[in-house]
Every structure is written in C-alpha cells, then in structure tokens.
Amino acid sequence: MKLLQNVINYKINIITGDELLKYAKQFNISLTKTDAGKIAAYLRGKNLNIFNDADRAKAVKEVAKITSPEVAKEINKVLIQFTK
C-alpha cells in the first residue's frame, strides 16, 4: 500500500496543468485551463502527501488563495478520489 501512495504522491508533485485538466474531466469537475495551470504550478515540487489530511487541507487552502474557494473544493474532490 505504501508503494502505491508513494507513486500517487509523486505524480501529484510533478503534475502539469494539462494532466490536471484530464483528471478533472474524468471526475466530472469543471476547471479552466488557467486555473489548472496555476494549481499545477503550486503543486509541483511541494512534496505533498495527499494521504495526510493536514497536508491536503493546507494545499486546498493555498489553492483557494490562488484560484477561488469553489475551485479549491473541486480540487479537494479530485485529491480525495486519488486516495481511494
């Protein structure tokens, strides 16, 4: 299980805006290309552990500052889907 978590976290830490858009589309979440790019730029290199609730909550708060609270809620849904 730990290996799978490491792979998912690694992917989140190198994600591009286009990849984030693709995942958002898979989970029926509306996201603009601009917002996806901003979010991906924030996530890249943060060494974020989305399986840790505190880390994920911190990231979602930062996404809300970068974009909007509504977009942050949608991104949180995507991140939660990755943890299942």
Sequence and secondary structure as in RCSB ss.txt:
>XXXX:A:sequence
MKLLQNVINYKINIITGDELLKYAKQFNISLTKTDAGKIAAYLRGKNLNIFNDADRAKAVKEVAKITSPEVAKEI
NKVLIQFTK
>XXXX:A:secstr
 HHHHHHHHHHHHT  HHHHHHHHHHTT    HHHHHHHHHHHTTS   TTSHHHHHHHHHHHHHHS HHHHHHH
HHHHHHHH 
